[in-house]
Amino acid sequence: MILSQASFMPVLVLAARHCLEGMEATLFAALMSVSNGGSVVGALFGAGLTQLLGITRDRYDNLALLLIICNLSSLLPLPLLRHLPNDNPIANGKLKEDVDTELKSS
């Protein structure tokens, strides 16, 4: 559980950089909904695939195939990476300006 939360941190940072001011809580709630929905769908898919391959507590004939399919399925989102924004706030100096603006307004 802790590792899954830590692995989700880059998604939250990316979303925080690109969300509109005042929409942070809504965006976080939406991301959590998508994450929880994905977990449920993944668990259902895994259970269905386990049943389809005939794996039971007494039969493990296709367990290696199930493990290979489950591990390779984690690579499915990779083609979607090209849809992420290319701008880097740290490289563009935007992050420093944001920090300076926040310090001045405080």
MOPAC internal coordinates of N, CA, C and O (Angstrom, degrees):
PM7 1SCF
backbone

  N    0.0000 0     0.00 0     0.00 0    0    0    0
  C    1.4489 1     0.00 0     0.00 0    1    0    0
  C    1.5269 1   110.70 1     0.00 0    2    1    0
  O    1.2310 1   120.25 1   135.92 1    3    2    1
  N    1.3177 1   117.12 1   -44.08 1    3    2    1
  C    1.4596 1   120.13 1  -178.70 1    5    3    2
  C    1.5166 1   110.59 1   -66.25 1    6    5    3
  O    1.2310 1   120.21 1   139.47 1    7    6    5
  N    1.3331 1   117.21 1   -40.53 1    7    6    5
  C    1.4593 1   120.13 1   179.45 1    9    7    6
  C    1.5224 1   111.77 1   -66.28 1   10    9    7
  O    1.2310 1   119.97 1   143.76 1   11   10    9
  N    1.3119 1   117.66 1   -36.24 1   11   10    9
  C    1.4629 1   119.08 1   178.26 1   13   11   10
  C    1.5262 1   111.27 1   -67.87 1   14   13   11
  O    1.2310 1   120.48 1   144.55 1   15   14   13
  N    1.3204 1   116.69 1   -35.45 1   15   14   13
  C    1.4625 1   119.65 1   176.57 1   17   15   14
  C    1.5206 1   111.31 1   -68.64 1   18   17   15
  O    1.2310 1   120.58 1   140.31 1   19   18   17
  N    1.3292 1   116.50 1   -39.69 1   19   18   17
  C    1.4606 1   120.07 1   178.28 1   21   19   18
  C    1.5228 1   110.99 1   -67.20 1   22   21   19
  O    1.2310 1   119.87 1   144.08 1   23   22   21
  N    1.3259 1   117.85 1   -35.92 1   23   22   21
  C    1.4599 1   120.26 1   178.99 1   25   23   22
  C    1.5285 1   111.91 1   -72.22 1   26   25   23
  O    1.2310 1   119.75 1   159.71 1   27   26   25
  N    1.3234 1   118.08 1   -20.29 1   27   26   25
  C    1.4639 1   122.42 1   178.46 1   29   27   26
  C    1.5360 1   111.82 1   -83.40 1   30   29   27
  O    1.2310 1   120.31 1   166.93 1   31   30   29
  N    1.3363 1   117.01 1   -13.07 1   31   30   29
  C    1.4609 1   121.23 1  -177.28 1   33   31   30
  C    1.5381 1   113.51 1   -58.23 1   34   33   31
  O    1.2310 1   118.37 1   136.83 1   35   34   33
  N    1.3440 1   120.71 1   -43.17 1   35   34   33
  C    1.4749 1   118.62 1   178.29 1   37   35   34
  C    1.5228 1   113.30 1   -60.42 1   38   37   35
  O    1.2310 1   120.02 1   146.74 1   39   38   37
  N    1.3246 1   117.57 1   -33.26 1   39   38   37
  C    1.4619 1   120.49 1   177.52 1   41   39   38
  C    1.5294 1   109.89 1   -65.56 1   42   41   39
  O    1.2310 1   120.75 1   137.86 1   43   42   41
  N    1.3057 1   116.18 1   -42.14 1   43   42   41
  C    1.4691 1   120.02 1   179.09 1   45   43   42
  C    1.5290 1   111.30 1   -65.64 1   46   45   43
  O    1.2310 1   120.17 1   139.86 1   47   46   45
  N    1.3189 1   117.28 1   -40.14 1   47   46   45
  C    1.4671 1   120.92 1   178.84 1   49   47   46
  C    1.5221 1   110.07 1   -64.67 1   50   49   47
  O    1.2310 1   120.31 1   134.99 1   51   50   49
  N    1.3279 1   117.01 1   -45.01 1   51   50   49
  C    1.4583 1   120.94 1   178.41 1   53   51   50
  C    1.5203 1   110.91 1   -61.11 1   54   53   51
  O    1.2310 1   120.43 1   136.82 1   55   54   53
  N    1.3078 1   116.79 1   -43.18 1   55   54   53
  C    1.4600 1   120.43 1   179.51 1   57   55   54
  C    1.5270 1   111.18 1   -66.13 1   58   57   55
  O    1.2310 1   120.30 1   140.33 1   59   58   57
  N    1.3180 1   117.03 1   -39.67 1   59   58   57
  C    1.4652 1   120.17 1  -179.88 1   61   59   58
  C    1.5243 1   111.33 1   -64.94 1   62   61   59
  O    1.2310 1   120.26 1   146.19 1   63   62   61
  N    1.3211 1   117.10 1   -33.81 1   63   62   61
  C    1.4646 1   119.87 1   179.12 1   65   63   62
  C    1.5167 1   112.52 1   -69.24 1   66   65   63
  O    1.2310 1   120.30 1   152.15 1   67   66   65
  N    1.3247 1   117.03 1   -27.85 1   67   66   65
  C    1.4531 1   119.97 1  -172.75 1   69   67   66
  C    1.5197 1   114.59 1  -111.84 1   70   69   67
  O    1.2310 1   119.90 1  -174.80 1   71   70   69
  N    1.3249 1   117.80 1     5.20 1   71   70   69
  C    1.4619 1   118.19 1  -179.35 1   73   71   70
  C    1.5247 1   110.11 1   -89.56 1   74   73   71
  O    1.2310 1   121.71 1   -22.36 1   75   74   73
  N    1.3050 1   114.34 1   157.64 1   75   74   73
  C    1.4585 1   120.47 1   179.25 1   77   75   74
  C    1.5260 1   110.41 1   -75.30 1   78   77   75
  O    1.2310 1   121.31 1   -28.41 1   79   78   77
  N    1.3066 1   115.10 1   151.59 1   79   78   77
  C    1.4565 1   119.54 1   178.80 1   81   79   78
  C    1.5183 1   109.85 1   -64.59 1   82   81   79
  O    1.2310 1   120.62 1   -46.69 1   83   82   81
  N    1.3109 1   116.42 1   133.31 1   83   82   81
  C    1.4509 1   122.11 1  -178.60 1   85   83   82
  C    1.5191 1   113.75 1    90.13 1   86   85   83
  O    1.2310 1   120.03 1   174.82 1   87   86   85
  N    1.3279 1   117.55 1    -5.18 1   87   86   85
  C    1.4639 1   121.90 1  -178.46 1   89   87   86
  C    1.5209 1   112.05 1  -108.95 1   90   89   87
  O    1.2310 1   120.02 1  -168.98 1   91   90   89
  N    1.3236 1   117.57 1    11.02 1   91   90   89
  C    1.4572 1   120.93 1  -173.43 1   93   91   90
  C    1.5256 1   112.07 1   -62.34 1   94   93   91
  O    1.2310 1   120.08 1   134.35 1   95   94   93
  N    1.3164 1   117.45 1   -45.65 1   95   94   93
  C    1.4694 1   120.99 1  -178.08 1   97   95   94
  C    1.5190 1   111.18 1   -66.95 1   98   97   95
  O    1.2310 1   120.37 1   140.09 1   99   98   97
  N    1.3280 1   116.90 1   -39.91 1   99   98   97
  C    1.4597 1   120.91 1   178.46 1  101   99   98
  C    1.5230 1   110.50 1   -64.13 1  102  101   99
  O    1.2310 1   120.89 1   136.88 1  103  102  101
  N    1.3293 1   115.90 1   -43.12 1  103  102  101
  C    1.4593 1   119.99 1   179.25 1  105  103  102
  C    1.5206 1   110.94 1   -64.62 1  106  105  103
  O    1.2310 1   120.06 1   137.97 1  107  106  105
  N    1.3281 1   117.48 1   -42.03 1  107  106  105
  C    1.4567 1   120.84 1   178.29 1  109  107  106
  C    1.5233 1   110.52 1   -61.94 1  110  109  107
  O    1.2310 1   120.30 1   136.28 1  111  110  109
  N    1.3263 1   117.03 1   -43.72 1  111  110  109
  C    1.4657 1   120.81 1   178.91 1  113  111  110
  C    1.5227 1   110.91 1   -62.87 1  114  113  111
  O    1.2310 1   120.52 1   139.48 1  115  114  113
  N    1.3253 1   116.61 1   -40.52 1  115  114  113
  C    1.4621 1   119.92 1   178.78 1  117  115  114
  C    1.5229 1   110.83 1   -65.73 1  118  117  115
  O    1.2310 1   120.10 1   137.51 1  119  118  117
  N    1.3345 1   117.42 1   -42.49 1  119  118  117
  C    1.4619 1   120.66 1   178.46 1  121  119  118
  C    1.5257 1   111.22 1   -63.19 1  122  121  119
  O    1.2310 1   120.21 1   138.84 1  123  122  121
  N    1.3080 1   117.21 1   -41.16 1  123  122  121
  C    1.4606 1   120.10 1   178.46 1  125  123  122
  C    1.5243 1   111.01 1   -66.03 1  126  125  123
  O    1.2310 1   120.25 1   142.85 1  127  126  125
  N    1.3261 1   117.14 1   -37.15 1  127  126  125
  C    1.4659 1   120.48 1   177.58 1  129  127  126
  C    1.5174 1   110.43 1   -63.89 1  130  129  127
  O    1.2310 1   120.42 1   135.72 1  131  130  129
  N    1.3229 1   116.79 1   -44.28 1  131  130  129
  C    1.4650 1   120.43 1   178.80 1  133  131  130
  C    1.5286 1   109.93 1   -64.85 1  134  133  131
  O    1.2310 1   120.28 1   137.89 1  135  134  133
  N    1.3134 1   117.08 1   -42.11 1  135  134  133
  C    1.4656 1   120.84 1   179.58 1  137  135  134
  C    1.5276 1   111.47 1   -62.99 1  138  137  135
  O    1.2310 1   120.33 1   133.37 1  139  138  137
  N    1.3207 1   116.97 1   -46.63 1  139  138  137
  C    1.4673 1   120.72 1   179.36 1  141  139  138
  C    1.5293 1   111.31 1   -65.96 1  142  141  139
  O    1.2310 1   120.47 1   139.86 1  143  142  141
  N    1.3217 1   116.70 1   -40.14 1  143  142  141
  C    1.4566 1   119.82 1   177.14 1  145  143  142
  C    1.5193 1   111.61 1   -63.59 1  146  145  143
  O    1.2310 1   120.75 1   139.50 1  147  146  145
  N    1.3311 1   116.17 1   -40.50 1  147  146  145
  C    1.4599 1   120.10 1   176.83 1  149  147  146
  C    1.5169 1   112.33 1   -63.41 1  150  149  147
  O    1.2310 1   120.46 1   142.50 1  151  150  149
  N    1.3127 1   116.73 1   -37.50 1  151  150  149
  C    1.4638 1   120.39 1   177.73 1  153  151  150
  C    1.5252 1   111.11 1   -64.48 1  154  153  151
  O    1.2310 1   120.62 1   137.63 1  155  154  153
  N    1.3202 1   116.43 1   -42.37 1  155  154  153
  C    1.4699 1   120.29 1   179.65 1  157  155  154
  C    1.5262 1   110.34 1   -65.74 1  158  157  155
  O    1.2310 1   120.40 1   133.88 1  159  158  157
  N    1.3412 1   116.83 1   -46.12 1  159  158  157
  C    1.4630 1   120.20 1  -179.95 1  161  159  158
  C    1.5290 1   110.50 1   -63.92 1  162  161  159
  O    1.2310 1   120.26 1   139.93 1  163  162  161
  N    1.3237 1   117.10 1   -40.07 1  163  162  161
  C    1.4627 1   120.65 1   177.91 1  165  163  162
  C    1.5161 1   112.55 1   -63.30 1  166  165  163
  O    1.2310 1   120.55 1   138.83 1  167  166  165
  N    1.3198 1   116.55 1   -41.17 1  167  166  165
  C    1.4654 1   120.18 1   178.23 1  169  167  166
  C    1.5244 1   111.07 1   -65.94 1  170  169  167
  O    1.2310 1   120.51 1   138.31 1  171  170  169
  N    1.3275 1   116.63 1   -41.69 1  171  170  169
  C    1.4709 1   120.06 1   177.72 1  173  171  170
  C    1.5282 1   111.17 1   -65.20 1  174  173  171
  O    1.2310 1   120.60 1   138.21 1  175  174  173
  N    1.3205 1   116.46 1   -41.79 1  175  174  173
  C    1.4641 1   120.63 1   178.24 1  177  175  174
  C    1.5256 1   110.17 1   -63.11 1  178  177  175
  O    1.2310 1   120.09 1   136.78 1  179  178  177
  N    1.3250 1   117.43 1   -43.22 1  179  178  177
  C    1.4611 1   121.18 1   178.76 1  181  179  178
  C    1.5120 1   112.23 1   -63.71 1  182  181  179
  O    1.2310 1   120.22 1   139.26 1  183  182  181
  N    1.3335 1   117.18 1   -40.74 1  183  182  181
  C    1.4633 1   120.76 1   178.37 1  185  183  182
  C    1.5248 1   110.69 1   -66.36 1  186  185  183
  O    1.2310 1   120.66 1   138.21 1  187  186  185
  N    1.3211 1   116.35 1   -41.79 1  187  186  185
  C    1.4577 1   119.89 1   178.68 1  189  187  186
  C    1.5184 1   112.15 1   -65.76 1  190  189  187
  O    1.2310 1   120.53 1   138.90 1  191  190  189
  N    1.3128 1   116.60 1   -41.10 1  191  190  189
  C    1.4613 1   121.12 1   178.49 1  193  191  190
  C    1.5206 1   110.90 1   -66.23 1  194  193  191
  O    1.2310 1   120.47 1   142.51 1  195  194  193
  N    1.3159 1   116.71 1   -37.49 1  195  194  193
  C    1.4638 1   120.78 1   176.55 1  197  195  194
  C    1.5202 1   110.73 1   -62.49 1  198  197  195
  O    1.2310 1   120.66 1   136.39 1  199  198  197
  N    1.3098 1   116.34 1   -43.61 1  199  198  197
  C    1.4622 1   120.29 1   178.88 1  201  199  198
  C    1.5237 1   110.65 1   -68.56 1  202  201  199
  O    1.2310 1   120.17 1   139.48 1  203  202  201
  N    1.3303 1   117.29 1   -40.52 1  203  202  201
  C    1.4570 1   121.53 1   179.88 1  205  203  202
  C    1.5293 1   111.84 1   -61.79 1  206  205  203
  O    1.2310 1   120.50 1   141.85 1  207  206  205
  N    1.3222 1   116.64 1   -38.15 1  207  206  205
  C    1.4619 1   120.86 1   179.97 1  209  207  206
  C    1.5261 1   112.43 1   -82.49 1  210  209  207
  O    1.2310 1   120.13 1   178.06 1  211  210  209
  N    1.3203 1   117.35 1    -1.94 1  211  210  209
  C    1.4533 1   121.11 1   175.69 1  213  211  210
  C    1.5182 1   114.46 1    74.25 1  214  213  211
  O    1.2310 1   120.46 1  -151.56 1  215  214  213
  N    1.3161 1   116.73 1    28.44 1  215  214  213
  C    1.4652 1   120.79 1   179.81 1  217  215  214
  C    1.5211 1   108.08 1   -88.78 1  218  217  215
  O    1.2310 1   121.23 1   -57.09 1  219  218  217
  N    1.3207 1   115.26 1   122.91 1  219  218  217
  C    1.4593 1   121.52 1   177.28 1  221  219  218
  C    1.5285 1   107.91 1  -127.58 1  222  221  219
  O    1.2310 1   120.79 1     3.25 1  223  222  221
  N    1.3181 1   116.10 1  -176.75 1  223  222  221
  C    1.4637 1   118.33 1   179.92 1  225  223  222
  C    1.5218 1   111.86 1   -70.99 1  226  225  223
  O    1.2310 1   120.84 1   166.35 1  227  226  225
  N    1.3442 1   116.00 1   -13.65 1  227  226  225
  C    1.4624 1   120.49 1   178.89 1  229  227  226
  C    1.5249 1   113.19 1  -106.77 1  230  229  227
  O    1.2310 1   119.77 1   162.16 1  231  230  229
  N    1.3326 1   118.04 1   -17.84 1  231  230  229
  C    1.4651 1   122.28 1  -177.50 1  233  231  230
  C    1.5194 1   110.12 1  -122.26 1  234  233  231
  O    1.2310 1   120.67 1   -56.77 1  235  234  233
  N    1.3204 1   116.32 1   123.23 1  235  234  233
  C    1.4619 1   122.39 1   179.75 1  237  235  234
  C    1.5308 1   111.11 1  -123.95 1  238  237  235
  O    1.2310 1   120.19 1  -152.35 1  239  238  237
  N    1.3145 1   117.25 1    27.65 1  239  238  237
  C    1.4558 1   120.79 1  -175.11 1  241  239  238
  C    1.5254 1   112.79 1   -60.03 1  242  241  239
  O    1.2310 1   119.84 1   137.81 1  243  242  241
  N    1.3032 1   117.91 1   -42.19 1  243  242  241
  C    1.4645 1   122.20 1  -175.82 1  245  243  242
  C    1.5287 1   113.20 1  -102.95 1  246  245  243
  O    1.2310 1   120.32 1  -160.22 1  247  246  245
  N    1.3139 1   117.00 1    19.78 1  247  246  245
  C    1.4657 1   120.02 1  -177.32 1  249  247  246
  C    1.5240 1   111.89 1   -63.98 1  250  249  247
  O    1.2310 1   120.08 1   140.94 1  251  250  249
  N    1.3271 1   117.45 1   -39.06 1  251  250  249
  C    1.4611 1   120.38 1   178.69 1  253  251  250
  C    1.5283 1   110.75 1   -62.14 1  254  253  251
  O    1.2310 1   120.39 1   137.91 1  255  254  253
  N    1.3318 1   116.86 1   -42.09 1  255  254  253
  C    1.4637 1   120.93 1   177.60 1  257  255  254
  C    1.5243 1   111.17 1   -63.43 1  258  257  255
  O    1.2310 1   120.23 1   138.84 1  259  258  257
  N    1.3215 1   117.17 1   -41.16 1  259  258  257
  C    1.4668 1   121.23 1   177.55 1  261  259  258
  C    1.5236 1   110.82 1   -61.45 1  262  261  259
  O    1.2310 1   120.08 1   136.05 1  263  262  261
  N    1.3114 1   117.45 1   -43.95 1  263  262  261
  C    1.4628 1   120.58 1   179.57 1  265  263  262
  C    1.5223 1   111.43 1   -64.20 1  266  265  263
  O    1.2310 1   120.27 1   139.58 1  267  266  265
  N    1.3129 1   117.08 1   -40.42 1  267  266  265
  C    1.4705 1   120.47 1   178.82 1  269  267  266
  C    1.5265 1   110.45 1   -64.83 1  270  269  267
  O    1.2310 1   120.25 1   134.48 1  271  270  269
  N    1.3255 1   117.13 1   -45.52 1  271  270  269
  C    1.4693 1   120.64 1   179.59 1  273  271  270
  C    1.5224 1   110.73 1   -62.32 1  274  273  271
  O    1.2310 1   120.25 1   135.40 1  275  274  273
  N    1.3296 1   117.13 1   -44.60 1  275  274  273
  C    1.4720 1   120.39 1  -178.67 1  277  275  274
  C    1.5191 1   111.58 1   -64.97 1  278  277  275
  O    1.2310 1   120.12 1   140.25 1  279  278  277
  N    1.3230 1   117.37 1   -39.75 1  279  278  277
  C    1.4643 1   119.55 1   179.61 1  281  279  278
  C    1.5172 1   112.09 1   -71.50 1  282  281  279
  O    1.2310 1   119.82 1   140.59 1  283  282  281
  N    1.3229 1   117.95 1   -39.41 1  283  282  281
  C    1.4599 1   120.23 1   178.31 1  285  283  282
  C    1.5289 1   111.59 1   -69.62 1  286  285  283
  O    1.2310 1   119.97 1   151.16 1  287  286  285
  N    1.3243 1   117.66 1   -28.84 1  287  286  285
  C    1.4667 1   119.62 1   179.50 1  289  287  286
  C    1.5312 1   111.92 1   -66.98 1  290  289  287
  O    1.2310 1   120.13 1   159.25 1  291  290  289
  N    1.3185 1   117.35 1   -20.75 1  291  290  289
  C    1.4695 1   119.00 1   177.11 1  293  291  290
  C    1.5259 1   111.54 1   -70.47 1  294  293  291
  O    1.2310 1   120.06 1   166.31 1  295  294  293
  N    1.3406 1   117.48 1   -13.69 1  295  294  293
  C    1.4627 1   121.17 1   177.92 1  297  295  294
  C    1.5273 1   112.51 1   -88.47 1  298  297  295
  O    1.2310 1   119.60 1   172.36 1  299  298  297
  N    1.3185 1   118.37 1    -7.64 1  299  298  297
  C    1.4639 1   121.64 1  -177.42 1  301  299  298
  C    1.5331 1   114.29 1   -58.43 1  302  301  299
  O    1.2310 1   118.20 1   144.07 1  303  302  301
  N    1.3341 1   121.03 1   -35.93 1  303  302  301
  C    1.4682 1   119.47 1  -179.73 1  305  303  302
  C    1.5331 1   114.41 1   -74.30 1  306  305  303
  O    1.2310 1   119.03 1   170.61 1  307  306  305
  N    1.3154 1   119.46 1    -9.39 1  307  306  305
  C    1.4649 1   120.97 1  -176.20 1  309  307  306
  C    1.5353 1   114.09 1   -55.63 1  310  309  307
  O    1.2310 1   118.36 1   138.58 1  311  310  309
  N    1.3240 1   120.72 1   -41.42 1  311  310  309
  C    1.4726 1   118.53 1   178.51 1  313  311  310
  C    1.5268 1   113.72 1   -62.54 1  314  313  311
  O    1.2310 1   119.95 1   159.95 1  315  314  313
  N    1.3252 1   117.70 1   -20.05 1  315  314  313
  C    1.4653 1   120.95 1   179.94 1  317  315  314
  C    1.5232 1   112.96 1   -78.29 1  318  317  315
  O    1.2310 1   119.90 1   169.23 1  319  318  317
  N    1.3258 1   117.79 1   -10.77 1  319  318  317
  C    1.4600 1   120.80 1  -178.58 1  321  319  318
  C    1.5231 1   112.55 1   -61.91 1  322  321  319
  O    1.2310 1   120.29 1   152.09 1  323  322  321
  N    1.3203 1   117.05 1   -27.91 1  323  322  321
  C    1.4672 1   119.41 1  -179.41 1  325  323  322
  C    1.5211 1   112.58 1   -66.54 1  326  325  323
  O    1.2310 1   120.11 1   164.57 1  327  326  325
  N    1.3184 1   117.39 1   -15.43 1  327  326  325
  C    1.4582 1   121.28 1   179.85 1  329  327  326
  C    1.5350 1   112.87 1   -85.81 1  330  329  327
  O    1.2310 1   119.99 1   174.41 1  331  330  329
  N    1.3296 1   117.63 1    -5.59 1  331  330  329
  C    1.4629 1   120.63 1   177.63 1  333  331  330
  C    1.5235 1   109.61 1   -74.31 1  334  333  331
  O    1.2310 1   119.81 1   -30.88 1  335  334  333
  N    1.3176 1   117.98 1   149.12 1  335  334  333
  C    1.4676 1   120.47 1   178.80 1  337  335  334
  C    1.5297 1   110.78 1   -63.60 1  338  337  335
  O    1.2310 1   121.20 1   -35.04 1  339  338  337
  N    1.3309 1   115.31 1   144.96 1  339  338  337
  C    1.4619 1   120.61 1  -177.89 1  341  339  338
  C    1.5174 1   113.69 1   -89.57 1  342  341  339
  O    1.2310 1   119.60 1   164.41 1  343  342  341
  N    1.3193 1   118.37 1   -15.59 1  343  342  341
  C    1.4605 1   119.00 1  -176.06 1  345  343  342
  C    1.5227 1   111.00 1   -69.60 1  346  345  343
  O    1.2310 1   121.27 1   -37.19 1  347  346  345
  N    1.3155 1   115.18 1   142.81 1  347  346  345
  C    1.4615 1   122.68 1  -179.42 1  349  347  346
  C    1.5230 1   107.49 1  -119.16 1  350  349  347
  O    1.2310 1   119.42 1   -73.90 1  351  350  349
  N    1.3263 1   118.71 1   106.10 1  351  350  349
  C    1.4637 1   121.07 1  -176.03 1  353  351  350
  C    1.5274 1   112.85 1   -59.63 1  354  353  351
  O    1.2310 1   119.85 1   147.64 1  355  354  353
  N    1.3093 1   117.89 1   -32.36 1  355  354  353
  C    1.4598 1   120.20 1  -179.12 1  357  355  354
  C    1.5222 1   110.16 1   -70.44 1  358  357  355
  O    1.2310 1   120.11 1   135.84 1  359  358  357
  N    1.3278 1   117.39 1   -44.16 1  359  358  357
  C    1.4607 1   121.31 1  -179.40 1  361  359  358
  C    1.5201 1   111.53 1   -69.12 1  362  361  359
  O    1.2310 1   119.97 1   146.95 1  363  362  361
  N    1.3287 1   117.67 1   -33.05 1  363  362  361
  C    1.4587 1   121.40 1  -178.96 1  365  363  362
  C    1.5192 1   113.10 1   -82.56 1  366  365  363
  O    1.2310 1   119.65 1   173.98 1  367  366  365
  N    1.3064 1   118.27 1    -6.02 1  367  366  365
  C    1.4489 1   121.78 1  -179.42 1  369  367  366
  C    1.5157 1   113.84 1    80.79 1  370  369  367
  O    1.2310 1   119.72 1  -175.91 1  371  370  369
  N    1.3300 1   118.14 1     4.09 1  371  370  369
  C    1.4622 1   121.33 1  -179.23 1  373  371  370
  C    1.5163 1   111.64 1   -65.78 1  374  373  371
  O    1.2310 1   120.92 1   143.46 1  375  374  373
  N    1.3242 1   115.84 1   -36.54 1  375  374  373
  C    1.4574 1   119.59 1  -176.91 1  377  375  374
  C    1.5194 1   110.63 1   -64.07 1  378  377  375
  O    1.2310 1   119.83 1   137.77 1  379  378  377
  N    1.3241 1   117.94 1   -42.23 1  379  378  377
  C    1.4579 1   121.33 1   179.26 1  381  379  378
  C    1.5219 1   110.43 1   -64.39 1  382  381  379
  O    1.2310 1   119.87 1   139.07 1  383  382  381
  N    1.3331 1   117.85 1   -40.93 1  383  382  381
  C    1.4593 1   120.95 1   178.12 1  385  383  382
  C    1.5248 1   111.05 1   -63.26 1  386  385  383
  O    1.2310 1   120.54 1   139.77 1  387  386  385
  N    1.3292 1   116.58 1   -40.23 1  387  386  385
  C    1.4587 1   120.19 1   178.74 1  389  387  386
  C    1.5260 1   110.82 1   -62.91 1  390  389  387
  O    1.2310 1   120.49 1   138.82 1  391  390  389
  N    1.3225 1   116.66 1   -41.18 1  391  390  389
  C    1.4571 1   120.93 1   179.44 1  393  391  390
  C    1.5240 1   109.63 1   -65.98 1  394  393  391
  O    1.2310 1   120.01 1   136.50 1  395  394  393
  N    1.3397 1   117.59 1   -43.50 1  395  394  393
  C    1.4600 1   121.21 1   178.42 1  397  395  394
  C    1.5204 1   110.98 1   -61.41 1  398  397  395
  O    1.2310 1   120.13 1   138.36 1  399  398  397
  N    1.3291 1   117.35 1   -41.64 1  399  398  397
  C    1.4635 1   121.43 1   179.70 1  401  399  398
  C    1.5177 1   110.51 1   -64.17 1  402  401  399
  O    1.2310 1   120.43 1   137.86 1  403  402  401
  N    1.3358 1   116.79 1   -42.14 1  403  402  401
  C    1.4618 1   120.06 1   179.73 1  405  403  402
  C    1.5187 1   111.00 1   -65.79 1  406  405  403
  O    1.2310 1   120.21 1   141.32 1  407  406  405
  N    1.3354 1   117.19 1   -38.68 1  407  406  405
  C    1.4582 1   120.21 1   179.55 1  409  407  406
  C    1.5259 1   111.39 1   -66.66 1  410  409  407
  O    1.2310 1   120.39 1   141.70 1  411  410  409
  N    1.3338 1   116.85 1   -38.30 1  411  410  409
  C    1.4565 1   120.78 1  -179.82 1  413  411  410
  C    1.5200 1   111.88 1   -68.71 1  414  413  411
  O    1.2310 1   120.58 1   144.28 1  415  414  413
  N    1.3435 1   116.50 1   -35.72 1  415  414  413
  C    1.4572 1   120.13 1  -177.63 1  417  415  414
  C    1.5237 1   112.49 1   -77.33 1  418  417  415
  O    1.2310 1   119.99 1   163.09 1  419  418  417
  N    1.3405 1   117.61 1   -16.91 1  419  418  417
  C    1.4645 1   120.04 1  -178.86 1  421  419  418
  C    1.4968 1   112.78 1   -79.66 1  422  421  419
  O    1.2310 1   120.10 1   180.00 1  423  422  421

